[in-house]
Amino acid sequence: MKEENYKIIDEDRVEKVSKNILDDDFLVNVAELFKVFGDSSRIKIICALLQEELCVGDIAAITKSTSSAVSHQMQILKQSKLVKTRREGKLIYYSLKDEHVKKIFKIGCEHIEEL
């Protein structure tokens, strides 16, 4: 890594923060999580799943999208561990995996409302 010249103003603060900053690999994972929230189609799906457990066809109707497009988005949400599934016969129902997903969504909405 290339060494840079920095004009450090407060060495104690720089040292303290540098010791406590999160690991780069962990931060990459956090960035990947937030990328999932960066798509309005997925946000609309999450908003729907906040209210009810739903199957792909119902999500497609609610979001005015195709079942194929919804299935693709559900794969991404499932791989990111944001949704869980439940099978009932031939149908697969999706719901939010845990309270963290709800909290992230709610905090995002609160932030937008404050702007």
Buried (B, 14 or more C-beta within 10 A) or exposed (E): EEEEEEEEEEEEEEEEEEEEEEEEEEEEEEEEBEEBBEEEBBBBBBEBBEEEBBBBEBBBEBBEBEBEBBBEBBEBBBEBEBBBEEEEEEEBBBBBBEEEBBEBBEEBEEEEEEE
